[in-house]
Amino acid sequence: MLVRKFGGTSMGSTESISTVVKIVQSHRGEQVVAVSAMSGVTDSLLAATKAALAGRRTLVKKVIAEMLARHIETAGKNIQNEKVLAETNQYFEKVLCDLSNFLKAIQELGELSIRSKNTIMAVGERLSAKMLAGILTSAGSPAEQLDLEKAIPQKFKKADHDFYIATEKIFAQKVRKILAKKKIPIATGYFGWVPGGMLDAVGRGYSDYCAALIAAGVAAKSLEIWTDVSGILTADPRKIPQAKIIDDISSEAAAELAHFGAKVIHPQSIHPAIRARVPVWIKNTFRPGDRGTAILPEIKNPPQIMTSVTCKKGVTIVNIASFRMLLQYGFLAKIFNVFAKYEIPIDVVSTSEVSVSVTIEDESKLPEIIKELTPVSKISVHPKKAIICLVGMGIYKRRGVAGEVFATLGAADISIDQISQGASEINITFVVDEKDADKAVAILHKKFFENA
């Protein structure tokens, strides 16, 4: 069985949806399709919610009217069967009428619960799933919307491992019921009740996560994530035109790249599939003939030393020095507990006997952190830095890679402020001045990819 997920850009226009239909119809075996809301719809829902809380009823009506018009127009251009079109449009009108009344109630209450936010956010995916099911049915490929908004019972207290394992089983059961009717399930990428709220517990990659849960639950042959790029590249193509598509990458390497700036996909969103050892493909809806990138649980014999180089700007180094660290147990724990107290994530860490350097992106609570740490240490702050991350499954097999990296940067007169190598030995991470970041990425890409 094949599971496919189409993102907002894939569902964004009449032309792109026509391509989605062709891609779906190209597979003759069993498949499940999960869809995001049409591009921009989730943002519109958030805007409407904000307007309702602010008492701006006119703006709420305007946003909903525009949303309805867009879906009706797109369906009208793609659905030829009049009965199916009428049923689809009636669904749009009912869902958005219910949304309007729901937002009115929120306006009157003046508050928004997590459960209410879940209900609002589900609307975009419900509309797009119904629309694609109608288009496919009209085109001769019977399909049925699978609305997952209320699929999960609200007995769970937190979104932990047990919660997601149970969710996989629930989704698999619902998928198989539709497949038994010889129809293609078109699942909403938004899956309703998640303890803590969908956006906070899962993030904006929830539709990828939903597809991954389905893929794991049905033990799919593969999971395809269809987007607007032809895979994961060796660098950001906007900065490095010579960047190449990576054929295969391990989930571990993909996680490193995503954390340090790569935007194609975040491995957390496909973790259920990787855990179930389901291969994940990143494919391009607008270039369906391209091979794409396969994210695999592991790659035993990587063809290249390096996989990709990426960059994260807007970073600040915080240096914490204290002789109290020397031969003292628990000192680092005390430092990190202060950052945890103020909910400030740390990216890169490097230590010596009497100092520790960390990088952060969020400086909002930095004054409070400095105030707490100053009595036991000397603090220095260095903003406008960038993290450069070289990832490669072959790094640990070749001696001198770090030396090559630093010699290359030194020859280009780029100073390194901080160095870290992950315990997995698949990355080399260092911090430079933000003004040197693009230059560093370019020369490293040339060294390890263009001259390879």
Secondary structure, 3 states (H helix, E strand, C coil): CEEEEECCCCCCCHHHHHHHHHHHHCCCCCEEEEECCCCCHHHHHHHHHHHHHCCCHHHHHHHHHHHHHHHHHHHHHHCCCHHHHHHHHHHHHHHHHHHHHHHHHHHHHCCCCHHHHHHHHHHHHHHHHHHHHHHHHHCCCCEEEECCCCCCCCCCCCCCHHHHHHHHHHHHHHHHHHHCCCCEEEEECCCCCCCCCHHHHCCCCHHHHHHHHHHHHCCCCEEEEEECCCCCECCCCCCCCCCCECCEEEHHHHHHHHHCCCCCCCHHHHHHHHHCCCCEEEEECCCCCCCCEEEECCCCCCCCCCCEEEEEEEEEEEEEECHHHCCCCCHHHHHHHHHHHCCCCCCCEEECCCEEEEEECCCCCHHHHHHHHHHHCEEEEEEEEEEEEEECCCHHHCCCHHHHHHHHHHHCCCCCCEEEECCCCCEEEEEEEHHHHHHHHHHHHHHHHHCC
